[in-house]
């Protein structure tokens, strides 16, 4: 699966608040063997929100976590944007969400708070442990949560534990070599697209080094292509160390 985060909040971009969603989601994914493919921090701007949703929707393996904009104030656009993109604009008064809001606020649920129960068609509930106003999901892979980390974090865990508890193991190998990336480019060109590969150059007191990472769900494949770097470094008598990361 390809995991995406969409963090909606003009106040993040103008510096009034600091984001806590990216790091939390990233950590929870890594615990389970998943990784993010992309993360978007965007303004509260409906056409742009929908453009991002449409982009993610084009990926048949997408799983999206969206943060913010599902409240009842005039600048909370996410519920309608989600409906426009994922359910052909169709919304409904979600009975489970309606009950949660009425149970929490009684008469004060009207006239505004109750609107948070108007969700895209066939939305499923995500539990809000703070004030009982639920987040929601669509197709078990698009998840919409509040902008408040105290509310959204438990929803992230709920969604991951229910639908994406554990990825299969990825085998990763690291080394750090006393050379530049340039010395290893010919080997880099031999790495197939389906192998997770990265090189991280470093300069310390004018001395160049590079950290090489090779990973795959196929252990033998990962080791095979990692060995190409080891063999070349040995052949050229370039010092390197294997790293545990």
C-alpha positions as YAML, in Angstrom:
chain: A
units: angstrom
residues:
- id: 1
  name: UNK
  ca: [0.00, 0.00, 0.00]
- id: 2
  name: UNK
  ca: [1.04, 3.60, -0.61]
- id: 3
  name: UNK
  ca: [0.35, 5.84, 2.38]
- id: 4
  name: UNK
  ca: [-0.36, 9.54, 2.03]
- id: 5
  name: UNK
  ca: [-1.03, 12.27, 4.57]
- id: 6
  name: UNK
  ca: [-2.96, 15.46, 3.84]
- id: 7
  name: UNK
  ca: [-2.61, 18.05, 6.59]
- id: 8
  name: UNK
  ca: [-5.04, 20.92, 6.08]
- id: 9
  name: UNK
  ca: [-4.43, 24.16, 7.91]
- id: 10
  name: UNK
  ca: [-3.58, 27.67, 6.79]
- id: 11
  name: UNK
  ca: [-2.39, 28.31, 10.35]
- id: 12
  name: UNK
  ca: [0.40, 25.78, 9.84]
- id: 13
  name: UNK
  ca: [1.63, 27.50, 6.71]
- id: 14
  name: UNK
  ca: [1.55, 31.00, 8.20]
- id: 15
  name: UNK
  ca: [3.39, 29.83, 11.32]
- id: 16
  name: UNK
  ca: [0.61, 30.30, 13.89]
- id: 17
  name: UNK
  ca: [0.74, 26.60, 14.79]
- id: 18
  name: UNK
  ca: [3.24, 23.76, 14.58]
- id: 19
  name: UNK
  ca: [2.35, 20.49, 12.88]
- id: 20
  name: UNK
  ca: [2.30, 17.32, 14.97]
- id: 21
  name: UNK
  ca: [0.48, 15.04, 12.53]
- id: 22
  name: UNK
  ca: [3.28, 14.09, 10.15]
- id: 23
  name: UNK
  ca: [5.70, 12.77, 12.77]
- id: 24
  name: UNK
  ca: [2.99, 10.87, 14.66]
- id: 25
  name: UNK
  ca: [1.60, 9.17, 11.56]
- id: 26
  name: UNK
  ca: [5.08, 8.42, 10.28]
- id: 27
  name: UNK
  ca: [6.11, 6.76, 13.54]
- id: 28
  name: UNK
  ca: [2.95, 4.66, 13.67]
- id: 29
  name: UNK
  ca: [3.46, 3.52, 10.08]
- id: 30
  name: UNK
  ca: [7.11, 2.64, 10.63]
- id: 31
  name: UNK
  ca: [6.19, 0.57, 13.70]
- id: 32
  name: UNK
  ca: [4.03, -1.56, 11.42]
- id: 33
  name: UNK
  ca: [6.50, -1.79, 8.55]
- id: 34
  name: UNK
  ca: [4.82, 0.83, 6.35]
- id: 35
  name: UNK
  ca: [6.17, 4.07, 4.88]
- id: 36
  name: UNK
  ca: [4.64, 7.26, 3.54]
- id: 37
  name: UNK
  ca: [4.81, 7.89, -0.18]
- id: 38
  name: UNK
  ca: [3.96, 11.58, 0.15]
- id: 39
  name: UNK
  ca: [2.74, 14.18, 2.61]
- id: 40
  name: UNK
  ca: [0.90, 17.41, 1.76]
- id: 41
  name: UNK
  ca: [0.48, 20.44, 4.02]
- id: 42
  name: UNK
  ca: [-2.10, 22.68, 2.34]
- id: 43
  name: UNK
  ca: [-4.31, 25.71, 2.83]
- id: 44
  name: UNK
  ca: [-8.02, 25.57, 3.68]
- id: 45
  name: UNK
  ca: [-8.91, 26.12, 0.04]
- id: 46
  name: UNK
  ca: [-11.65, 23.80, -1.36]
- id: 47
  name: UNK
  ca: [-10.55, 23.54, -5.02]
- id: 48
  name: UNK
  ca: [-6.98, 22.79, -3.94]
- id: 49
  name: UNK
  ca: [-8.11, 20.28, -1.31]
- id: 50
  name: UNK
  ca: [-10.11, 18.47, -3.99]
- id: 51
  name: UNK
  ca: [-7.17, 18.52, -6.41]
- id: 52
  name: UNK
  ca: [-4.98, 16.78, -3.80]
- id: 53
  name: UNK
  ca: [-7.70, 14.21, -3.08]
- id: 54
  name: UNK
  ca: [-8.10, 13.54, -6.81]
- id: 55
  name: UNK
  ca: [-4.35, 13.08, -7.21]
- id: 56
  name: UNK
  ca: [-4.26, 10.51, -4.41]
- id: 57
  name: UNK
  ca: [-7.37, 8.78, -5.73]
- id: 58
  name: UNK
  ca: [-5.57, 8.01, -9.00]
- id: 59
  name: UNK
  ca: [-3.29, 5.63, -7.07]
- id: 60
  name: UNK
  ca: [-5.11, 2.26, -6.83]
- id: 61
  name: UNK
  ca: [-2.99, 1.33, -3.80]
- id: 62
  name: UNK
  ca: [-3.50, 4.59, -1.92]
- id: 63
  name: UNK
  ca: [-4.28, 4.85, 1.78]
- id: 64
  name: UNK
  ca: [-4.86, 8.43, 2.89]
- id: 65
  name: UNK
  ca: [-4.95, 10.06, 6.31]
- id: 66
  name: UNK
  ca: [-6.43, 13.55, 6.20]
- id: 67
  name: UNK
  ca: [-6.19, 15.93, 9.16]
- id: 68
  name: UNK
  ca: [-8.39, 18.98, 9.70]
- id: 69
  name: UNK
  ca: [-11.47, 20.67, 8.33]
- id: 70
  name: UNK
  ca: [-14.23, 18.30, 9.47]
- id: 71
  name: UNK
  ca: [-15.79, 20.62, 12.05]
- id: 72
  name: UNK
  ca: [-18.93, 22.77, 11.78]
- id: 73
  name: UNK
  ca: [-17.54, 26.26, 11.18]
- id: 74
  name: UNK
  ca: [-17.80, 27.93, 7.75]
- id: 75
  name: UNK
  ca: [-14.11, 27.28, 7.03]
- id: 76
  name: UNK
  ca: [-14.41, 23.51, 7.57]
- id: 77
  name: UNK
  ca: [-14.53, 22.27, 4.00]
- id: 78
  name: UNK
  ca: [-13.16, 18.73, 4.19]
- id: 79
  name: UNK
  ca: [-16.43, 16.81, 4.54]
- id: 80
  name: UNK
  ca: [-17.90, 18.34, 1.37]
- id: 81
  name: UNK
  ca: [-14.61, 18.12, -0.52]
- id: 82
  name: UNK
  ca: [-14.35, 14.43, 0.36]
- id: 83
  name: UNK
  ca: [-17.89, 13.86, -0.89]
- id: 84
  name: UNK
  ca: [-17.18, 15.71, -4.13]
- id: 85
  name: UNK
  ca: [-14.16, 13.54, -4.89]
- id: 86
  name: UNK
  ca: [-14.98, 10.14, -3.42]
- id: 87
  name: UNK
  ca: [-18.80, 9.83, -3.48]
- id: 88
  name: UNK
  ca: [-19.81, 11.92, -6.52]
- id: 89
  name: UNK
  ca: [-20.86, 14.80, -4.29]
- id: 90
  name: UNK
  ca: [-23.38, 12.69, -2.36]
- id: 91
  name: UNK
  ca: [-23.70, 13.24, 1.39]
- id: 92
  name: UNK
  ca: [-26.08, 11.95, 4.03]
- id: 93
  name: UNK
  ca: [-26.92, 12.50, 7.68]
- id: 94
  name: UNK
  ca: [-24.90, 9.68, 9.23]
- id: 95
  name: UNK
  ca: [-27.06, 8.16, 11.97]
- id: 96
  name: UNK
  ca: [-24.16, 6.91, 14.09]
- id: 97
  name: UNK
  ca: [-22.40, 10.27, 13.98]
- id: 98
  name: UNK
  ca: [-25.69, 12.05, 14.70]
- id: 99
  name: UNK
  ca: [-26.27, 9.95, 17.82]
- id: 100
  name: UNK
  ca: [-22.73, 10.59, 19.09]
- id: 101
  name: UNK
  ca: [-23.13, 14.35, 18.68]
- id: 102
  name: UNK
  ca: [-26.55, 14.43, 20.37]
- id: 103
  name: UNK
  ca: [-25.32, 12.22, 23.22]
- id: 104
  name: UNK
  ca: [-22.41, 14.60, 23.76]
- id: 105
  name: UNK
  ca: [-24.09, 17.99, 23.39]
- id: 106
  name: UNK
  ca: [-27.85, 17.36, 23.82]
- id: 107
  name: UNK
  ca: [-29.77, 20.51, 22.80]
- id: 108
  name: UNK
  ca: [-26.53, 22.35, 22.12]
- id: 109
  name: UNK
  ca: [-25.99, 20.02, 19.16]
- id: 110
  name: UNK
  ca: [-28.39, 22.31, 17.26]
- id: 111
  name: UNK
  ca: [-28.20, 24.14, 14.94]
- id: 112
  name: UNK
  ca: [-24.49, 23.94, 14.12]
- id: 113
  name: UNK
  ca: [-22.71, 20.96, 15.72]
- id: 114
  name: UNK
  ca: [-25.18, 18.48, 14.25]
- id: 115
  name: UNK
  ca: [-23.89, 19.41, 10.79]
- id: 116
  name: UNK
  ca: [-20.75, 17.39, 11.58]
- id: 117
  name: UNK
  ca: [-22.96, 14.32, 11.09]
- id: 118
  name: UNK
  ca: [-23.43, 15.24, 7.42]
- id: 119
  name: UNK
  ca: [-20.84, 12.97, 5.84]
- id: 120
  name: UNK
  ca: [-20.07, 11.47, 2.44]
- id: 121
  name: UNK
  ca: [-22.27, 8.55, 1.49]
- id: 122
  name: UNK
  ca: [-21.48, 5.27, 3.29]
- id: 123
  name: UNK
  ca: [-18.91, 6.84, 5.62]
- id: 124
  name: UNK
  ca: [-17.81, 4.71, 8.57]
- id: 125
  name: UNK
  ca: [-17.12, 6.10, 12.02]
- id: 126
  name: UNK
  ca: [-13.73, 6.73, 13.69]
- id: 127
  name: UNK
  ca: [-13.96, 7.08, 17.46]
- id: 128
  name: UNK
  ca: [-13.24, 10.45, 19.08]
- id: 129
  name: UNK
  ca: [-12.04, 9.78, 22.63]
- id: 130
  name: UNK
  ca: [-12.05, 13.49, 23.53]
- id: 131
  name: UNK
  ca: [-15.54, 14.79, 22.74]
- id: 132
  name: UNK
  ca: [-17.31, 11.86, 21.01]
- id: 133
  name: UNK
  ca: [-17.65, 13.67, 17.65]
- id: 134
  name: UNK
  ca: [-16.40, 10.99, 15.25]
- id: 135
  name: UNK
  ca: [-14.02, 11.17, 12.35]
- id: 136
  name: UNK
  ca: [-14.90, 9.06, 9.35]
- id: 137
  name: UNK
  ca: [-13.49, 6.74, 6.71]
- id: 138
  name: UNK
  ca: [-14.38, 5.79, 3.17]
- id: 139
  name: UNK
  ca: [-13.67, 2.43, 1.53]
- id: 140
  name: UNK
  ca: [-11.54, 1.43, 4.53]
- id: 141
  name: UNK
  ca: [-8.62, 3.39, 3.08]
- id: 142
  name: UNK
  ca: [-9.44, 7.09, 3.12]
- id: 143
  name: UNK
  ca: [-9.47, 8.37, 6.70]
- id: 144
  name: UNK
  ca: [-10.59, 11.83, 7.80]
- id: 145
  name: UNK
  ca: [-9.74, 13.11, 11.27]
- id: 146
  name: UNK
  ca: [-9.88, 16.42, 13.18]
- id: 147
  name: UNK
  ca: [-7.03, 18.89, 13.17]
- id: 148
  name: UNK
  ca: [-6.51, 18.45, 16.92]
- id: 149
  name: UNK
  ca: [-3.80, 15.85, 17.58]
- id: 150
  name: UNK
  ca: [-5.47, 14.85, 20.85]
- id: 151
  name: UNK
  ca: [-8.45, 13.67, 18.80]
- id: 152
  name: UNK
  ca: [-6.79, 12.49, 15.58]
- id: 153
  name: UNK
  ca: [-4.02, 10.34, 17.04]
- id: 154
  name: UNK
  ca: [-6.30, 7.71, 18.53]
- id: 155
  name: UNK
  ca: [-8.21, 7.61, 15.22]
- id: 156
  name: UNK
  ca: [-4.97, 6.93, 13.33]
- id: 157
  name: UNK
  ca: [-4.19, 4.05, 15.67]
- id: 158
  name: UNK
  ca: [-7.74, 2.71, 15.40]
- id: 159
  name: UNK
  ca: [-7.60, 2.74, 11.59]
- id: 160
  name: UNK
  ca: [-4.15, 1.18, 11.35]
- id: 161
  name: UNK
  ca: [-4.87, -1.51, 13.93]
- id: 162
  name: UNK
  ca: [-8.11, -2.44, 12.18]
- id: 163
  name: UNK
  ca: [-7.10, -2.36, 8.54]
- id: 164
  name: UNK
  ca: [-3.29, -2.16, 8.22]
- id: 165
  name: UNK
  ca: [-1.80, -3.70, 11.37]
- id: 166
  name: UNK
  ca: [1.39, -5.10, 9.87]
- id: 167
  name: UNK
  ca: [3.22, -5.07, 6.58]
- id: 168
  name: UNK
  ca: [5.37, -7.98, 5.52]
- id: 169
  name: UNK
  ca: [8.99, -7.67, 6.56]
- id: 170
  name: UNK
  ca: [11.36, -5.56, 4.50]
- id: 171
  name: UNK
  ca: [15.03, -6.55, 4.58]
- id: 172
  name: UNK
  ca: [17.40, -3.58, 4.63]
- id: 173
  name: UNK
  ca: [21.19, -3.37, 4.53]
- id: 174
  name: UNK
  ca: [23.39, -0.32, 5.20]
- id: 175
  name: UNK
  ca: [27.03, 0.56, 4.77]
- id: 176
  name: UNK
  ca: [29.08, 3.72, 5.13]
- id: 177
  name: UNK
  ca: [31.98, 4.10, 2.68]
- id: 178
  name: UNK
  ca: [34.90, 6.54, 2.68]
- id: 179
  name: UNK
  ca: [34.23, 7.85, -0.81]
- id: 180
  name: UNK
  ca: [31.84, 10.06, -2.71]
- id: 181
  name: UNK
  ca: [28.62, 9.06, -4.43]
- id: 182
  name: UNK
  ca: [30.38, 9.59, -7.74]
- id: 183
  name: UNK
  ca: [32.57, 6.54, -7.09]
- id: 184
  name: UNK
  ca: [29.49, 4.30, -6.87]
- id: 185
  name: UNK
  ca: [27.26, 5.61, -9.66]
- id: 186
  name: UNK
  ca: [27.96, 2.71, -12.04]
- id: 187
  name: UNK
  ca: [26.68, 0.27, -9.42]
- id: 188
  name: UNK
  ca: [23.71, 2.52, -8.66]
- id: 189
  name: UNK
  ca: [22.65, 2.29, -12.30]
- id: 190
  name: UNK
  ca: [22.33, -1.48, -11.94]
- id: 191
  name: UNK
  ca: [19.75, -1.30, -9.14]
- id: 192
  name: UNK
  ca: [16.23, -2.24, -10.42]
- id: 193
  name: UNK
  ca: [13.28, 0.07, -9.80]
- id: 194
  name: UNK
  ca: [11.62, -2.42, -7.46]
- id: 195
  name: UNK
  ca: [14.58, -2.32, -5.05]
- id: 196
  name: UNK
  ca: [14.40, 0.34, -2.33]
- id: 197
  name: UNK
  ca: [17.71, 2.16, -2.74]
- id: 198
  name: UNK
  ca: [19.14, 5.41, -1.39]
- id: 199
  name: UNK
  ca: [22.52, 7.10, -1.04]
- id: 200
  name: UNK
  ca: [23.19, 9.81, 1.51]
- id: 201
  name: UNK
  ca: [26.36, 11.85, 1.00]
- id: 202
  name: UNK
  ca: [28.13, 13.30, 4.02]
- id: 203
  name: UNK
  ca: [30.99, 15.77, 4.52]
- id: 204
  name: UNK
  ca: [32.77, 15.83, 7.87]
- id: 205
  name: UNK
  ca: [35.80, 18.10, 8.31]
- id: 206
  name: UNK
  ca: [36.24, 18.15, 4.54]
- id: 207
  name: UNK
  ca: [36.22, 14.37, 4.27]
- id: 208
  name: UNK
  ca: [33.59, 12.82, 2.01]
- id: 209
  name: UNK
  ca: [31.63, 9.68, 2.79]
- id: 210
  name: UNK
  ca: [28.38, 8.11, 1.66]
- id: 211
  name: UNK
  ca: [25.77, 5.94, 3.37]
- id: 212
  name: UNK
  ca: [24.23, 3.32, 1.09]
- id: 213
  name: UNK
  ca: [20.89, 1.67, 1.84]
- id: 214
  name: UNK
  ca: [19.43, -1.26, -0.09]
- id: 215
  name: UNK
  ca: [16.13, -2.90, 0.86]
- id: 216
  name: UNK
  ca: [13.53, -5.30, -0.52]
- id: 217
  name: UNK
  ca: [10.77, -7.60, 0.66]
- id: 218
  name: UNK
  ca: [12.83, -10.32, -1.04]
- id: 219
  name: UNK
  ca: [15.80, -10.93, 1.26]
- id: 220
  name: UNK
  ca: [17.92, -12.58, -1.41]
- id: 221
  name: UNK
  ca: [17.35, -9.75, -3.85]
- id: 222
  name: UNK
  ca: [18.27, -7.14, -1.24]
- id: 223
  name: UNK
  ca: [21.46, -8.98, -0.35]
- id: 224
  name: UNK
  ca: [22.35, -9.55, -4.01]
- id: 225
  name: UNK
  ca: [22.33, -5.85, -4.93]
- id: 226
  name: UNK
  ca: [23.87, -4.74, -1.65]
- id: 227
  name: UNK
  ca: [26.76, -7.12, -2.35]
- id: 228
  name: UNK
  ca: [27.52, -5.25, -5.57]
- id: 229
  name: UNK
  ca: [28.56, -2.25, -3.48]
- id: 230
  name: UNK
  ca: [30.57, -4.38, -1.06]
- id: 231
  name: UNK
  ca: [32.41, -6.09, -3.93]
- id: 232
  name: UNK
  ca: [33.28, -2.82, -5.68]
- id: 233
  name: UNK
  ca: [34.53, -1.19, -2.48]
- id: 234
  name: UNK
  ca: [36.73, -4.19, -1.74]
- id: 235
  name: UNK
  ca: [38.02, -4.22, -5.32]
- id: 236
  name: UNK
  ca: [38.97, -0.53, -5.11]
- id: 237
  name: UNK
  ca: [40.33, -0.86, -1.54]
- id: 238
  name: UNK
  ca: [37.88, 1.77, -0.29]
- id: 239
  name: UNK
  ca: [37.26, 1.52, 3.44]
- id: 240
  name: UNK
  ca: [33.69, 0.91, 4.54]
- id: 241
  name: UNK
  ca: [31.75, -0.28, 7.55]
- id: 242
  name: UNK
  ca: [28.44, -2.12, 7.76]
- id: 243
  name: UNK
  ca: [25.85, -0.24, 9.77]
- id: 244
  name: UNK
  ca: [22.84, -1.36, 11.79]
- id: 245
  name: UNK
  ca: [19.93, 1.02, 11.18]
...
